[in-house]
């Protein structure tokens, strides 16, 4: 059988971004309420925005 469990780890990179304090505070509250990390929320927000942007 070829049903082996495969662990995938996406490649990550560290970047520093400057964000408005109010935006970070709002995002921290949302992340806490949804029980996800702030990093995870930022990734999801960016992915959503990029999928829905009009070019």
C-alpha distance matrix in Angstrom:
0.0 3.8 5.7 8.0 11.5 13.9 17.6 19.9 23.6 26.0 28.7 31.9 35.5 38.7 41.6 44.9 46.3 49.7 49.6 52.5 52.9 53.1 49.7 48.0 49.6 48.5 44.9 44.9 46.1 43.4 40.6 42.0 42.4 38.8 37.5 35.9 37.0 39.7 37.4 34.8 37.6 39.0 35.7 35.3 38.9 38.7 35.6 37.3 40.5 39.0 37.1 40.4 43.0 45.2 45.7
3.8 0.0 3.8 5.7 9.2 10.8 14.6 16.5 20.2 22.5 25.1 28.4 32.0 35.2 38.0 41.4 42.9 46.3 46.3 49.2 49.7 50.0 46.7 44.9 46.7 45.7 42.0 42.1 43.5 40.8 38.0 39.6 40.1 36.5 35.2 33.4 34.2 36.8 34.4 31.8 34.6 35.8 32.4 32.2 35.8 35.3 32.2 34.2 37.3 35.6 33.8 37.2 39.6 41.9 42.3
5.7 3.8 0.0 3.8 6.5 8.9 12.5 14.8 18.5 20.9 23.9 27.0 30.7 33.7 36.5 39.7 41.0 44.3 44.1 46.9 47.2 47.4 44.1 42.3 43.9 42.8 39.2 39.2 40.4 37.7 34.9 36.4 36.7 33.2 31.9 30.2 31.3 34.0 31.8 29.1 31.8 33.4 30.1 29.7 33.4 33.3 30.2 32.0 35.2 33.9 32.1 35.4 38.0 40.5 41.2
8.0 5.7 3.8 0.0 3.8 6.2 9.7 12.4 16.0 18.8 21.6 24.6 28.2 31.1 34.2 37.4 39.0 42.3 42.3 45.2 45.5 45.9 42.7 40.6 42.3 41.5 37.8 37.6 39.0 36.6 33.6 34.9 35.7 32.2 30.6 28.7 29.5 32.2 29.9 27.5 30.5 31.9 28.7 28.7 32.5 32.2 29.5 31.6 34.7 33.4 32.0 35.4 37.8 40.5 41.0
11.5 9.2 6.5 3.8 0.0 3.8 6.6 9.7 13.1 16.1 19.1 21.8 25.5 28.2 31.2 34.3 35.9 39.1 39.0 41.8 41.9 42.3 39.2 37.1 38.6 37.9 34.3 33.9 35.3 33.0 29.9 31.2 32.0 28.6 26.9 25.1 25.8 28.6 26.4 24.0 27.0 28.6 25.5 25.5 29.3 29.3 26.7 28.8 32.0 30.9 29.7 33.0 35.5 38.4 39.1
13.9 10.8 8.9 6.2 3.8 0.0 3.8 6.3 9.8 12.7 15.5 18.4 22.1 25.0 28.0 31.2 32.9 36.2 36.3 39.4 39.7 40.3 37.0 35.0 36.8 36.2 32.5 32.3 34.0 31.7 28.6 30.2 31.3 27.9 26.2 23.9 24.2 26.7 24.1 21.9 25.1 26.2 23.0 23.4 27.1 26.7 24.2 26.6 29.6 28.3 27.4 30.9 33.0 35.9 36.4
17.6 14.6 12.5 9.7 6.6 3.8 0.0 3.8 6.6 10.0 12.8 15.3 19.0 21.7 24.8 27.9 29.6 32.9 33.1 36.1 36.3 37.0 33.9 31.7 33.5 33.1 29.4 29.0 30.9 28.8 25.5 27.1 28.5 25.2 23.3 20.9 20.8 23.3 20.8 18.8 22.2 23.2 20.2 21.0 24.7 24.3 22.2 24.8 27.6 26.5 26.0 29.4 31.5 34.6 35.1
19.9 16.5 14.8 12.4 9.7 6.3 3.8 0.0 3.8 6.4 9.5 12.2 15.9 18.8 21.8 25.0 26.6 30.0 30.3 33.4 33.9 34.7 31.4 29.3 31.5 31.0 27.3 27.2 29.4 27.2 24.0 26.0 27.5 24.2 22.6 19.7 19.4 21.4 18.5 16.6 20.0 20.6 17.3 18.3 21.8 21.1 19.0 21.8 24.5 23.1 22.8 26.3 28.1 31.2 31.5
23.6 20.2 18.5 16.0 13.1 9.8 6.6 3.8 0.0 3.8 6.4 8.7 12.4 15.2 18.2 21.4 23.3 26.7 27.2 30.4 30.9 31.9 28.8 26.5 28.8 28.7 24.9 24.8 27.2 25.4 22.0 24.1 26.0 23.0 21.3 18.1 17.1 18.8 15.7 14.4 17.9 18.1 15.0 16.7 20.0 19.1 17.5 20.7 23.0 21.7 22.0 25.5 26.9 30.1 30.4
26.0 22.5 20.9 18.8 16.1 12.7 10.0 6.4 3.8 0.0 3.8 6.2 9.9 13.0 15.6 19.0 20.5 24.1 24.6 27.9 28.7 29.8 26.5 24.5 27.1 26.9 23.1 23.5 26.1 24.1 21.1 23.6 25.5 22.5 21.2 17.7 16.6 17.6 14.1 13.0 16.2 15.7 12.4 14.3 17.4 16.0 14.4 17.8 19.8 18.3 18.8 22.3 23.5 26.7 26.8
28.7 25.1 23.9 21.6 19.1 15.5 12.8 9.5 6.4 3.8 0.0 3.8 7.0 10.5 13.2 16.8 18.8 22.4 23.5 27.0 28.1 29.5 26.4 24.4 27.3 27.4 23.7 24.1 27.1 25.4 22.4 25.0 27.2 24.5 23.3 19.6 17.8 18.2 14.5 14.3 17.4 16.2 13.2 15.8 18.3 16.4 15.4 19.1 20.5 18.7 19.9 23.3 23.9 27.0 26.6
31.9 28.4 27.0 24.6 21.8 18.4 15.3 12.2 8.7 6.2 3.8 0.0 3.8 6.9 9.7 13.1 15.2 18.9 20.0 23.6 24.5 26.2 23.2 21.0 24.0 24.4 20.8 21.1 24.3 23.0 20.0 22.6 25.1 22.7 21.4 17.7 15.4 15.3 11.6 12.1 15.1 13.6 11.1 14.3 16.4 14.5 14.4 18.1 19.1 17.8 19.5 22.7 23.0 26.2 26.0
35.5 32.0 30.7 28.2 25.5 22.1 19.0 15.9 12.4 9.9 7.0 3.8 0.0 3.8 6.5 10.1 12.6 16.4 18.1 21.8 22.9 25.0 22.2 20.1 23.3 24.1 20.8 21.1 24.6 23.6 20.9 23.5 26.2 24.3 23.1 19.4 16.6 15.8 12.1 13.7 16.2 13.9 12.2 15.8 17.1 14.9 15.6 19.3 19.5 18.2 20.6 23.4 23.2 26.3 25.8
38.7 35.2 33.7 31.1 28.2 25.0 21.7 18.8 15.2 13.0 10.5 6.9 3.8 0.0 3.8 6.9 10.0 13.5 15.5 19.1 20.0 22.4 20.0 17.6 20.8 22.1 19.0 19.0 22.7 22.3 19.6 22.0 25.0 23.6 22.4 18.8 15.5 14.3 11.0 13.5 15.6 13.1 12.5 16.2 17.1 15.2 16.7 20.1 20.0 19.3 22.0 24.4 24.0 27.2 26.8
41.6 38.0 36.5 34.2 31.2 28.0 24.8 21.8 18.2 15.6 13.2 9.7 6.5 3.8 0.0 3.8 6.5 10.2 12.5 16.2 17.6 20.1 17.7 15.8 19.2 20.6 17.8 18.3 22.0 21.7 19.6 22.2 25.1 24.0 23.2 19.7 16.5 14.4 11.5 14.3 15.5 12.4 12.3 16.1 16.1 13.8 16.1 19.1 18.4 17.8 21.0 23.0 22.1 25.1 24.6
44.9 41.4 39.7 37.4 34.3 31.2 27.9 25.0 21.4 19.0 16.8 13.1 10.1 6.9 3.8 0.0 3.8 6.9 9.6 13.2 14.5 17.3 15.4 13.5 16.9 18.7 16.5 16.9 20.6 20.8 19.1 21.5 24.5 23.9 23.3 20.1 16.7 14.1 12.0 15.3 15.8 12.6 13.7 17.2 16.5 14.7 17.6 20.2 19.1 19.1 22.4 23.9 22.8 25.8 25.5
46.3 42.9 41.0 39.0 35.9 32.9 29.6 26.6 23.3 20.5 18.8 15.2 12.6 10.0 6.5 3.8 0.0 3.8 6.2 9.9 11.9 14.5 12.4 11.2 14.8 16.2 14.4 15.5 19.0 19.1 18.0 20.6 23.3 22.9 22.8 19.8 16.8 13.6 12.1 15.2 14.8 11.3 12.9 16.0 14.5 12.9 16.2 18.3 16.7 17.1 20.7 21.6 20.3 23.2 23.1
49.7 46.3 44.3 42.3 39.1 36.2 32.9 30.0 26.7 24.1 22.4 18.9 16.4 13.5 10.2 6.9 3.8 0.0 3.8 6.9 9.0 11.9 10.6 9.8 13.2 15.0 14.0 15.1 18.3 19.0 18.5 20.8 23.3 23.5 23.7 21.1 18.2 14.7 14.2 17.2 16.2 13.0 15.4 18.0 15.9 14.8 18.5 19.9 18.0 19.0 22.6 22.9 21.5 24.1 24.3
49.6 46.3 44.1 42.3 39.0 36.3 33.1 30.3 27.2 24.6 23.5 20.0 18.1 15.5 12.5 9.6 6.2 3.8 0.0 3.8 6.3 8.5 6.9 6.7 10.1 11.5 10.8 12.4 15.3 15.9 16.0 18.3 20.5 20.8 21.5 19.2 16.8 13.0 13.3 16.0 14.2 11.3 14.3 16.3 13.8 13.4 17.2 18.0 16.2 17.9 21.2 21.1 19.9 22.7 23.5
52.5 49.2 46.9 45.2 41.8 39.4 36.1 33.4 30.4 27.9 27.0 23.6 21.8 19.1 16.2 13.2 9.9 6.9 3.8 0.0 3.8 5.5 5.4 6.5 8.8 10.2 10.9 12.5 14.6 15.7 16.6 18.5 20.3 21.3 22.3 20.5 18.4 14.7 15.8 18.3 16.0 13.6 17.0 18.4 15.5 15.8 19.6 19.8 17.8 20.0 23.2 22.5 21.4 24.0 25.0
52.9 49.7 47.2 45.5 41.9 39.7 36.3 33.9 30.9 28.7 28.1 24.5 22.9 20.0 17.6 14.5 11.9 9.0 6.3 3.8 0.0 3.8 5.5 5.2 6.2 8.6 9.9 10.5 12.5 14.4 15.2 16.5 18.4 20.0 20.7 19.4 17.3 13.8 15.6 18.2 16.0 14.4 18.0 19.3 16.9 17.8 21.4 21.5 20.1 22.6 25.4 24.9 24.2 27.0 28.3
53.1 50.0 47.4 45.9 42.3 40.3 37.0 34.7 31.9 29.8 29.5 26.2 25.0 22.4 20.1 17.3 14.5 11.9 8.5 5.5 3.8 0.0 3.8 5.5 5.1 6.2 8.6 9.9 10.8 12.5 14.2 15.5 16.7 18.5 19.8 19.0 17.6 14.1 16.4 18.4 15.6 14.5 18.2 18.7 16.0 17.5 21.0 20.5 19.1 22.1 24.6 23.6 23.2 25.9 27.6
49.7 46.7 44.1 42.7 39.2 37.0 33.9 31.4 28.8 26.5 26.4 23.2 22.2 20.0 17.7 15.4 12.4 10.6 6.9 5.4 5.5 3.8 0.0 3.8 5.5 5.2 6.1 8.6 10.1 10.7 12.2 14.2 15.4 16.5 17.9 16.6 15.3 11.7 13.6 15.3 12.3 11.0 14.6 15.1 12.3 13.7 17.2 16.7 15.4 18.3 20.8 20.1 19.7 22.7 24.4
48.0 44.9 42.3 40.6 37.1 35.0 31.7 29.3 26.5 24.5 24.4 21.0 20.1 17.6 15.8 13.5 11.2 9.8 6.7 6.5 5.2 5.5 3.8 0.0 3.8 5.4 5.0 6.0 8.6 9.8 10.2 12.1 14.1 15.1 15.9 14.4 12.5 8.9 11.0 13.2 10.9 9.7 13.5 14.5 12.5 13.9 17.3 17.5 16.7 19.3 21.8 21.7 21.6 24.8 26.4
49.6 46.7 43.9 42.3 38.6 36.8 33.5 31.5 28.8 27.1 27.3 24.0 23.3 20.8 19.2 16.9 14.8 13.2 10.1 8.8 6.2 5.1 5.5 3.8 0.0 3.8 5.4 5.1 6.4 8.8 9.9 10.6 12.4 14.3 15.1 14.6 13.2 10.2 13.2 15.0 12.5 12.4 16.2 16.7 14.8 16.9 20.0 19.7 19.3 22.2 24.4 24.0 24.3 27.4 29.3
48.5 45.7 42.8 41.5 37.9 36.2 33.1 31.0 28.7 26.9 27.4 24.4 24.1 22.1 20.6 18.7 16.2 15.0 11.5 10.2 8.6 6.2 5.2 5.4 3.8 0.0 3.8 5.5 5.3 6.4 8.7 10.0 10.7 12.4 14.1 13.7 13.2 10.4 13.4 14.4 11.2 11.6 15.2 14.9 12.8 15.4 18.2 17.3 17.1 20.3 22.1 21.4 21.9 25.1 27.3
44.9 42.0 39.2 37.8 34.3 32.5 29.4 27.3 24.9 23.1 23.7 20.8 20.8 19.0 17.8 16.5 14.4 14.0 10.8 10.9 9.9 8.6 6.1 5.0 5.4 3.8 0.0 3.8 5.4 5.1 6.0 8.5 9.8 10.4 11.8 10.7 9.9 7.0 9.8 10.6 7.5 8.0 11.6 11.5 9.8 12.5 15.2 14.7 14.9 17.9 19.6 19.5 20.3 23.7 25.8
44.9 42.1 39.2 37.6 33.9 32.3 29.0 27.2 24.8 23.5 24.1 21.1 21.1 19.0 18.3 16.9 15.5 15.1 12.4 12.5 10.5 9.9 8.6 6.0 5.1 5.5 3.8 0.0 3.8 5.5 5.1 6.1 8.5 9.9 10.2 9.5 8.4 6.0 9.6 10.9 8.8 9.8 13.3 13.6 12.7 15.3 17.8 17.7 18.3 21.0 22.7 22.9 23.8 27.3 29.3
46.1 43.5 40.4 39.0 35.3 34.0 30.9 29.4 27.2 26.1 27.1 24.3 24.6 22.7 22.0 20.6 19.0 18.3 15.3 14.6 12.5 10.8 10.1 8.6 6.4 5.3 5.4 3.8 0.0 3.8 5.5 5.2 6.1 8.6 9.7 10.3 10.5 9.0 12.7 13.2 10.7 12.5 15.7 15.2 14.3 17.4 19.5 18.8 19.6 22.7 24.0 23.8 25.0 28.3 30.7
43.4 40.8 37.7 36.6 33.0 31.7 28.8 27.2 25.4 24.1 25.4 23.0 23.6 22.3 21.7 20.8 19.1 19.0 15.9 15.7 14.4 12.5 10.7 9.8 8.8 6.4 5.1 5.5 3.8 0.0 3.8 5.4 5.1 6.1 8.3 8.6 9.6 8.5 11.8 11.2 8.2 10.6 13.5 12.2 11.5 14.9 16.7 15.6 16.8 20.0 20.8 20.7 22.2 25.7 28.2
40.6 38.0 34.9 33.6 29.9 28.6 25.5 24.0 22.0 21.1 22.4 20.0 20.9 19.6 19.6 19.1 18.0 18.5 16.0 16.6 15.2 14.2 12.2 10.2 9.9 8.7 6.0 5.1 5.5 3.8 0.0 3.8 5.5 5.2 5.8 5.1 5.9 5.5 8.8 8.2 6.2 9.1 11.6 10.9 11.2 14.3 15.8 15.6 17.1 19.8 20.7 21.3 22.9 26.5 28.8
42.0 39.6 36.4 34.9 31.2 30.2 27.1 26.0 24.1 23.6 25.0 22.6 23.5 22.0 22.2 21.5 20.6 20.8 18.3 18.5 16.5 15.5 14.2 12.1 10.6 10.0 8.5 6.1 5.2 5.4 3.8 0.0 3.8 5.5 4.9 6.4 7.4 7.9 11.4 11.2 9.8 12.7 15.1 14.6 15.0 18.0 19.5 19.3 20.9 23.6 24.4 24.9 26.6 30.2 32.5
42.4 40.1 36.7 35.7 32.0 31.3 28.5 27.5 26.0 25.5 27.2 25.1 26.2 25.0 25.1 24.5 23.3 23.3 20.5 20.3 18.4 16.7 15.4 14.1 12.4 10.7 9.8 8.5 6.1 5.1 5.5 3.8 0.0 3.8 5.5 8.0 10.2 10.8 14.1 13.1 11.2 14.4 16.6 15.2 15.4 18.9 20.0 19.1 20.9 23.9 24.3 24.4 26.4 29.8 32.5
38.8 36.5 33.2 32.2 28.6 27.9 25.2 24.2 23.0 22.5 24.5 22.7 24.3 23.6 24.0 23.9 22.9 23.5 20.8 21.3 20.0 18.5 16.5 15.1 14.3 12.4 10.4 9.9 8.6 6.1 5.2 5.5 3.8 0.0 3.8 5.6 8.8 10.0 12.7 10.7 9.2 12.8 14.3 12.5 13.4 16.9 17.4 16.6 18.9 21.6 21.7 22.1 24.5 28.0 30.6
37.5 35.2 31.9 30.6 26.9 26.2 23.3 22.6 21.3 21.2 23.3 21.4 23.1 22.4 23.2 23.3 22.8 23.7 21.5 22.3 20.7 19.8 17.9 15.9 15.1 14.1 11.8 10.2 9.7 8.3 5.8 4.9 5.5 3.8 0.0 3.8 6.9 9.3 11.7 10.1 9.8 13.4 14.6 13.6 15.2 18.2 18.7 18.7 21.1 23.4 23.6 24.6 26.8 30.4 32.8
35.9 33.4 30.2 28.7 25.1 23.9 20.9 19.7 18.1 17.7 19.6 17.7 19.4 18.8 19.7 20.1 19.8 21.1 19.2 20.5 19.4 19.0 16.6 14.4 14.6 13.7 10.7 9.5 10.3 8.6 5.1 6.4 8.0 5.6 3.8 0.0 3.8 6.5 8.2 6.4 6.8 10.2 11.1 10.6 12.5 15.1 15.7 16.1 18.5 20.4 21.0 22.3 24.3 28.0 30.1
37.0 34.2 31.3 29.5 25.8 24.2 20.8 19.4 17.1 16.6 17.8 15.4 16.6 15.5 16.5 16.7 16.8 18.2 16.8 18.4 17.3 17.6 15.3 12.5 13.2 13.2 9.9 8.4 10.5 9.6 5.9 7.4 10.2 8.8 6.9 3.8 0.0 3.8 5.2 5.1 6.4 8.7 10.0 10.8 12.4 14.4 15.5 16.6 18.4 20.1 21.3 22.8 24.3 28.0 29.7
39.7 36.8 34.0 32.2 28.6 26.7 23.3 21.4 18.8 17.6 18.2 15.3 15.8 14.3 14.4 14.1 13.6 14.7 13.0 14.7 13.8 14.1 11.7 8.9 10.2 10.4 7.0 6.0 9.0 8.5 5.5 7.9 10.8 10.0 9.3 6.5 3.8 0.0 3.8 5.4 5.1 6.2 8.7 9.9 10.5 12.3 14.2 15.3 16.4 18.3 20.0 21.1 22.2 25.9 27.5
37.4 34.4 31.8 29.9 26.4 24.1 20.8 18.5 15.7 14.1 14.5 11.6 12.1 11.0 11.5 12.0 12.1 14.2 13.3 15.8 15.6 16.4 13.6 11.0 13.2 13.4 9.8 9.6 12.7 11.8 8.8 11.4 14.1 12.7 11.7 8.2 5.2 3.8 0.0 3.8 5.4 5.2 6.3 8.7 9.9 10.7 12.4 14.3 15.4 16.6 18.4 20.2 21.0 24.8 26.0
34.8 31.8 29.1 27.5 24.0 21.9 18.8 16.6 14.4 13.0 14.3 12.1 13.7 13.5 14.3 15.3 15.2 17.2 16.0 18.3 18.2 18.4 15.3 13.2 15.0 14.4 10.6 10.9 13.2 11.2 8.2 11.2 13.1 10.7 10.1 6.4 5.1 5.4 3.8 0.0 3.8 5.5 5.2 6.3 8.6 10.0 10.6 12.3 14.3 15.5 16.6 18.5 20.0 23.7 25.3
37.6 34.6 31.8 30.5 27.0 25.1 22.2 20.0 17.9 16.2 17.4 15.1 16.2 15.6 15.5 15.8 14.8 16.2 14.2 16.0 16.0 15.6 12.3 10.9 12.5 11.2 7.5 8.8 10.7 8.2 6.2 9.8 11.2 9.2 9.8 6.8 6.4 5.1 5.4 3.8 0.0 3.8 5.4 5.1 6.1 8.6 9.9 10.5 12.2 14.2 15.4 16.5 18.0 21.8 23.7
39.0 35.8 33.4 31.9 28.6 26.2 23.2 20.6 18.1 15.7 16.2 13.6 13.9 13.1 12.4 12.6 11.3 13.0 11.3 13.6 14.4 14.5 11.0 9.7 12.4 11.6 8.0 9.8 12.5 10.6 9.1 12.7 14.4 12.8 13.4 10.2 8.7 6.2 5.2 5.5 3.8 0.0 3.8 5.5 5.1 6.1 8.6 9.9 10.5 12.2 14.2 15.4 16.2 19.9 21.4
35.7 32.4 30.1 28.7 25.5 23.0 20.2 17.3 15.0 12.4 13.2 11.1 12.2 12.5 12.3 13.7 12.9 15.4 14.3 17.0 18.0 18.2 14.6 13.5 16.2 15.2 11.6 13.3 15.7 13.5 11.6 15.1 16.6 14.3 14.6 11.1 10.0 8.7 6.3 5.2 5.4 3.8 0.0 3.8 5.5 5.2 6.1 8.6 9.9 10.6 12.3 14.3 15.4 19.1 20.3
35.3 32.2 29.7 28.7 25.5 23.4 21.0 18.3 16.7 14.3 15.8 14.3 15.8 16.2 16.1 17.2 16.0 18.0 16.3 18.4 19.3 18.7 15.1 14.5 16.7 14.9 11.5 13.6 15.2 12.2 10.9 14.6 15.2 12.5 13.6 10.6 10.8 9.9 8.7 6.3 5.1 5.5 3.8 0.0 3.8 5.5 5.1 6.1 8.5 9.9 10.6 12.3 14.1 17.9 19.7
38.9 35.8 33.4 32.5 29.3 27.1 24.7 21.8 20.0 17.4 18.3 16.4 17.1 17.1 16.1 16.5 14.5 15.9 13.8 15.5 16.9 16.0 12.3 12.5 14.8 12.8 9.8 12.7 14.3 11.5 11.2 15.0 15.4 13.4 15.2 12.5 12.4 10.5 9.9 8.6 6.1 5.1 5.5 3.8 0.0 3.8 5.5 5.2 6.1 8.6 10.0 10.7 12.0 15.7 17.7
38.7 35.3 33.3 32.2 29.3 26.7 24.3 21.1 19.1 16.0 16.4 14.5 14.9 15.2 13.8 14.7 12.9 14.8 13.4 15.8 17.8 17.5 13.7 13.9 16.9 15.4 12.5 15.3 17.4 14.9 14.3 18.0 18.9 16.9 18.2 15.1 14.4 12.3 10.7 10.0 8.6 6.1 5.2 5.5 3.8 0.0 3.8 5.5 5.1 6.1 8.6 9.9 10.4 14.1 15.4
35.6 32.2 30.2 29.5 26.7 24.2 22.2 19.0 17.5 14.4 15.4 14.4 15.6 16.7 16.1 17.6 16.2 18.5 17.2 19.6 21.4 21.0 17.2 17.3 20.0 18.2 15.2 17.8 19.5 16.7 15.8 19.5 20.0 17.4 18.7 15.7 15.5 14.2 12.4 10.6 9.9 8.6 6.1 5.1 5.5 3.8 0.0 3.8 5.5 5.2 6.1 8.6 10.1 13.7 15.1
37.3 34.2 32.0 31.6 28.8 26.6 24.8 21.8 20.7 17.8 19.1 18.1 19.3 20.1 19.1 20.2 18.3 19.9 18.0 19.8 21.5 20.5 16.7 17.5 19.7 17.3 14.7 17.7 18.8 15.6 15.6 19.3 19.1 16.6 18.7 16.1 16.6 15.3 14.3 12.3 10.5 9.9 8.6 6.1 5.2 5.5 3.8 0.0 3.8 5.5 5.2 6.2 8.6 12.2 14.4
40.5 37.3 35.2 34.7 32.0 29.6 27.6 24.5 23.0 19.8 20.5 19.1 19.5 20.0 18.4 19.1 16.7 18.0 16.2 17.8 20.1 19.1 15.4 16.7 19.3 17.1 14.9 18.3 19.6 16.8 17.1 20.9 20.9 18.9 21.1 18.5 18.4 16.4 15.4 14.3 12.2 10.5 9.9 8.5 6.1 5.1 5.5 3.8 0.0 3.8 5.5 5.2 5.9 9.6 11.7
39.0 35.6 33.9 33.4 30.9 28.3 26.5 23.1 21.7 18.3 18.7 17.8 18.2 19.3 17.8 19.1 17.1 19.0 17.9 20.0 22.6 22.1 18.3 19.3 22.2 20.3 17.9 21.0 22.7 20.0 19.8 23.6 23.9 21.6 23.4 20.4 20.1 18.3 16.6 15.5 14.2 12.2 10.6 9.9 8.6 6.1 5.2 5.5 3.8 0.0 3.8 5.4 5.3 8.8 9.9
37.1 33.8 32.1 32.0 29.7 27.4 26.0 22.8 22.0 18.8 19.9 19.5 20.6 22.0 21.0 22.4 20.7 22.6 21.2 23.2 25.4 24.6 20.8 21.8 24.4 22.1 19.6 22.7 24.0 20.8 20.7 24.4 24.3 21.7 23.6 21.0 21.3 20.0 18.4 16.6 15.4 14.2 12.3 10.6 10.0 8.6 6.1 5.2 5.5 3.8 0.0 3.8 5.9 8.9 10.6
40.4 37.2 35.4 35.4 33.0 30.9 29.4 26.3 25.5 22.3 23.3 22.7 23.4 24.4 23.0 23.9 21.6 22.9 21.1 22.5 24.9 23.6 20.1 21.7 24.0 21.4 19.5 22.9 23.8 20.7 21.3 24.9 24.4 22.1 24.6 22.3 22.8 21.1 20.2 18.5 16.5 15.4 14.3 12.3 10.7 9.9 8.6 6.2 5.2 5.4 3.8 0.0 3.8 6.5 9.4
43.0 39.6 38.0 37.8 35.5 33.0 31.5 28.1 26.9 23.5 23.9 23.0 23.2 24.0 22.1 22.8 20.3 21.5 19.9 21.4 24.2 23.2 19.7 21.6 24.3 21.9 20.3 23.8 25.0 22.2 22.9 26.6 26.4 24.5 26.8 24.3 24.3 22.2 21.0 20.0 18.0 16.2 15.4 14.1 12.0 10.4 10.1 8.6 5.9 5.3 5.9 3.8 0.0 3.8 6.2
45.2 41.9 40.5 40.5 38.4 35.9 34.6 31.2 30.1 26.7 27.0 26.2 26.3 27.2 25.1 25.8 23.2 24.1 22.7 24.0 27.0 25.9 22.7 24.8 27.4 25.1 23.7 27.3 28.3 25.7 26.5 30.2 29.8 28.0 30.4 28.0 28.0 25.9 24.8 23.7 21.8 19.9 19.1 17.9 15.7 14.1 13.7 12.2 9.6 8.8 8.9 6.5 3.8 0.0 3.8
45.7 42.3 41.2 41.0 39.1 36.4 35.1 31.5 30.4 26.8 26.6 26.0 25.8 26.8 24.6 25.5 23.1 24.3 23.5 25.0 28.3 27.6 24.4 26.4 29.3 27.3 25.8 29.3 30.7 28.2 28.8 32.5 32.5 30.6 32.8 30.1 29.7 27.5 26.0 25.3 23.7 21.4 20.3 19.7 17.7 15.4 15.1 14.4 11.7 9.9 10.6 9.4 6.2 3.8 0.0
